[in-house]
């Protein structure tokens, strides 16, 4: 299971933009058509998660395990 999560992390890091704590704002901007759709990852607060849910923005949390190479 850990190996699978490490592979998912590697794939996300290779193909998506790390937007850090701007995740909710970036996701909402894409949802509203204010910015181009792209793969992103980062963090958000429970309140930001609730706001995205209310807006109908579909996001998923992935367990962020230690990298395989660390």
Number of C-alpha atoms within 10 A of each C-alpha: 6 12 12 10 17 18 15 16 18 13 11 15 14 10 11 13 14 16 15 13 13 13 20 23 14 21 23 17 14 15 17 13 10 11 12 11 13 11 12 16 22 15 15 14 11 9 10 14 18 12 14 18 12 9 12 11 17 10 12 8 8 10 11 10 14 12 13 12 5 4
